[in-house]
Amino acid sequence: MGAWQSYRLRLQRKRWRIRAFRKRRDLRPVANRTDDIRASDILVFCTQRNEGVRLPWFLKYYRDMGVNHFLFVDNDSTDGSLDYLARQPDVSVWTTRASYKRARFGVDWLNWLLSRYGHDHWTLTVDPDELFLYPFCDTRPLRALTDWLDASSIKSFSAMLLDMYPKGRMDSQPYQPGQNPIEIASWFDAGNYTIRKNPQYGNLWIQGGPRARVFFHDDPERAPALNKVPLVKWDRRYAFVSSTHNLLPRGLNQVYDEWGGEKASGILLHTKFLSTFNEKAEEELERRQHYGASREYLAYAEGIRENPELWCKWSEKYINWRQLEILGLMSKGNWA
């Protein structure tokens, strides 16, 4: 990378940090328990709107993993989820009625909270429908991974977004609060993924899976990106650029081996496609607060009308992280 490009990226990072500082005025604290955060705590950062049905399992899942504190931005929920979060003893929550789109789809809000509270912590930035998997997660707590990353001087850890879906119609099995969504959405695409390098930020750009196969089959290059860097040893100088797809400084995106080896990586089980999906898609389509004039949700609405089923004869049923490693979707690298 040339000196001029490096300089431009430094300016861009400064601009994102200034935007985040200004957007802090959008946020009103409802329950701020950040004084309880200890120096060694692992933190989750999340934005949510009307995800009350998902939150009980989401919190249980990450608590069991070893997360110590949750920091939420609630974007004007109407389903009681804000009150639910405010009652949780390990949750701090802010609310806003400001535009999600004008906050760069929530990135500005999270960049501010990460800068203010995440500095020098291992931070996991995820959505309410994302469940993080890492090598040996069935036998080792998340702190074992972060301790190894610290010892290896690694500051960021990648995870591919893996879309999970049920066999049959998405609306055939009602999802209940507190239920493990993988009990219903237990299938995934093992192949049909494309990978290319983003020349500007240095990250890998991954597309494919059932969303490309079903909703973007005529134009797969417009399918959502599946590459993410959710786990970061945060520094207040850092900034996410586009969701957790990439961040600055640029080196934090280089979470792969360019010389033919493998670096450790994880998976985000993406549980969007439950019985709640149709209603959520209609709500978000009406709000028009998502990227690209909400074209992703337009594709969902059209695809659901034609065929509300993602399962096909090549679908694989999820077993565990080792299965995903065998399939080449994640790697334990040299973490033994």
Secondary structure, 3 states (H helix, E strand, C coil): CCHHHHHHHHHHHHHHHHHHHHHHHHCEEEECCHHHCCCCCCEEEEEECCCCCCHHHHHHHHHHHCCCEEEEEECCCCCCHHHHHHCCCCEEEEECCCCCCCCCCCHHHHHHHHHHHCCCCEEEECCCCEEEECCCCCCCCHHHHHHHHHHCCCCEEEEEEEECECCCCCCCCCCCCCCCHHHCCCEECCCCEEEEECCCCCCEEEEEHHHHHHHCCCCHHHCCCCEEEEEEECCCCCEEEECCCEEECHHHHCCCCCCCCCCCEEEEEECCCCCCHHHHHHHHHHHCCCHHHHHHHHHHHHHHHHCCCCCCCCCEECCCHHHHHHCCCCECCCCC
